[in-house]
Amino acid sequence: MLLLYWNCPSAPDSADDPGPALVVSKEVYDQTFAEVNFFLKKIHSIILKKDFDTWKTICTEEYLKKYSTGQTLQELSEKPQLKEQNIVLKNIKDYFVEVFIPSRANTKLDKIEFVTKFRVKALSIIADKAYVVYLLEKDENNEWKIGIW
């Protein structure tokens, strides 16, 4: 499994940490965990099909904008994981194929952490360390989207 947590908006001990987790009831946690787990299964299906067009519909505009910029694509292309393979990202579809799919193909949801009522961190536990694999937020239609914040 290719682990590219460097492209994840937040990783363990990140300076970009939006702050302490919001405390919610067990009922809210369990319901949200089930929703997020269902959403991650949808993402996994998109990954298996390499369905770029559908993937774009489950990302926020801000996320798509960030990973479409030349500066971000250049910075990612300079990372050792891509540079060693001579991969140069030219557009967001390259990012989807060369970064997103390999780094998220086997993602497992172990827990979620609430930042706000509408924003959660989806975490995977690897070697007893929690890694943020997705920053998710609900949109105006109350649907989960992959976001950045």
C-alpha positions as CSV (number, residue, x, y, z in Angstrom):
1,M,0.0,0.0,0.0
2,L,1.3,3.4,-1.0
3,L,1.0,5.8,2.0
4,L,1.2,9.4,0.9
5,Y,0.1,11.2,4.1
6,W,2.2,14.2,3.0
7,N,-0.6,15.2,0.7
8,C,-3.2,14.8,3.4
9,P,-4.3,18.2,4.7
10,S,-3.6,17.0,8.3
11,A,-1.4,14.4,9.7
12,P,-0.4,13.4,13.2
13,D,1.0,16.3,15.2
14,S,0.1,18.7,12.4
15,A,0.6,22.4,12.9
16,D,-2.5,22.9,10.9
17,D,-4.6,21.2,13.5
18,P,-8.0,23.1,13.7
19,G,-8.1,22.6,17.5
20,P,-9.5,20.3,20.1
21,A,-12.1,17.7,19.1
22,L,-15.8,18.6,19.7
23,V,-17.4,16.3,22.3
24,V,-20.6,14.7,21.2
25,S,-23.0,12.1,22.6
26,K,-22.4,8.4,21.9
27,E,-25.6,8.4,19.8
28,V,-24.4,11.3,17.6
29,Y,-20.9,9.7,17.3
30,D,-22.3,6.3,16.3
31,Q,-24.7,7.8,13.8
32,T,-22.0,10.0,12.2
33,F,-19.5,7.2,12.2
34,A,-22.0,5.0,10.3
35,E,-22.6,7.9,7.8
36,V,-18.9,8.5,7.3
37,N,-18.2,4.8,6.9
38,F,-20.9,4.6,4.2
39,F,-19.3,7.6,2.5
40,L,-15.9,6.0,2.6
41,K,-17.3,2.9,1.0
42,K,-18.6,5.1,-1.8
43,I,-15.2,6.6,-2.2
44,H,-13.7,3.1,-2.3
45,S,-16.1,2.2,-5.1
46,I,-15.1,5.3,-7.0
47,I,-11.4,4.4,-6.5
48,L,-12.0,0.9,-7.8
49,K,-13.7,2.2,-10.9
50,K,-11.1,5.1,-11.2
51,D,-14.2,7.3,-11.8
52,F,-12.7,10.8,-11.9
53,D,-16.0,12.5,-12.8
54,T,-17.9,11.0,-9.9
55,W,-15.0,11.7,-7.6
56,K,-15.2,15.4,-8.4
57,T,-18.8,15.4,-7.2
58,I,-17.8,14.3,-3.7
59,C,-15.1,16.9,-3.2
60,T,-15.7,20.5,-2.1
61,E,-15.0,23.3,-4.5
62,E,-12.1,24.4,-2.3
63,Y,-10.5,20.9,-2.4
64,L,-10.8,20.8,-6.2
65,K,-9.5,24.3,-6.5
66,K,-6.4,23.6,-4.3
67,Y,-5.5,20.4,-6.2
68,S,-5.9,22.0,-9.5
69,T,-3.4,24.8,-9.0
70,G,0.0,24.6,-10.6
71,Q,1.7,25.4,-7.4
72,T,0.1,22.5,-5.5
73,L,0.7,20.1,-8.3
74,Q,4.3,21.2,-8.6
75,E,4.9,20.8,-4.8
76,L,3.4,17.3,-4.9
77,S,5.4,16.4,-8.0
78,E,8.6,17.2,-6.0
79,K,7.7,14.8,-3.2
80,P,10.1,11.7,-3.2
81,Q,7.2,9.3,-3.6
82,L,6.4,10.8,-7.0
83,K,9.8,12.1,-8.0
84,E,11.4,8.6,-7.7
85,Q,8.8,7.3,-10.2
86,N,9.3,10.3,-12.5
87,I,5.7,11.3,-12.1
88,V,4.9,14.9,-12.8
89,L,1.3,16.1,-12.0
90,K,0.0,18.4,-14.7
91,N,-3.7,18.6,-13.7
92,I,-6.2,17.4,-11.1
93,K,-6.9,14.2,-13.0
94,D,-3.2,13.3,-12.7
95,Y,-3.5,14.0,-8.9
96,F,-6.6,11.7,-8.8
97,V,-4.8,8.9,-10.6
98,E,-1.3,9.2,-9.3
99,V,-1.8,10.4,-5.7
100,F,-5.4,10.1,-4.5
101,I,-6.1,6.5,-5.7
102,P,-2.9,4.9,-4.5
103,S,-2.9,6.7,-1.2
104,R,-6.5,6.0,-0.4
105,A,-7.2,2.7,-2.0
106,N,-7.0,0.7,1.2
107,T,-8.2,3.3,3.7
108,K,-9.9,1.9,6.7
109,L,-12.0,4.0,9.0
110,D,-11.1,3.4,12.7
111,K,-12.5,6.5,14.3
112,I,-13.8,10.0,13.7
113,E,-13.1,13.2,15.4
114,F,-15.6,16.0,15.4
115,V,-14.2,19.5,14.7
116,T,-17.6,21.1,14.4
117,K,-21.1,19.7,14.0
118,F,-20.6,19.6,10.2
119,R,-16.8,18.8,10.0
120,V,-15.1,15.6,11.0
121,K,-11.7,14.1,10.7
122,A,-11.7,10.5,9.4
123,L,-8.9,8.6,11.1
124,S,-7.0,5.4,10.4
125,I,-4.9,3.8,13.1
126,I,-1.6,2.5,11.8
127,A,1.0,1.1,14.2
128,D,-0.9,2.6,17.2
129,K,-0.8,6.1,15.6
130,A,-3.9,7.9,14.3
131,Y,-3.6,9.4,10.9
132,V,-6.1,11.8,9.4
133,V,-7.0,10.3,6.0
134,Y,-9.9,12.6,5.2
135,L,-11.2,16.0,6.3
136,L,-14.9,15.7,5.7
137,E,-17.7,18.3,5.8
138,K,-21.4,18.3,5.2
139,D,-22.6,20.5,2.3
140,E,-25.8,22.5,2.0
141,N,-27.6,19.3,1.1
142,N,-26.4,17.6,4.2
143,E,-24.1,15.3,2.2
144,W,-20.5,14.5,3.1
145,K,-17.8,15.9,0.9
146,I,-14.0,15.6,1.0
147,G,-12.8,19.0,2.1
148,I,-9.8,21.0,3.2
149,W,-9.6,23.4,6.1
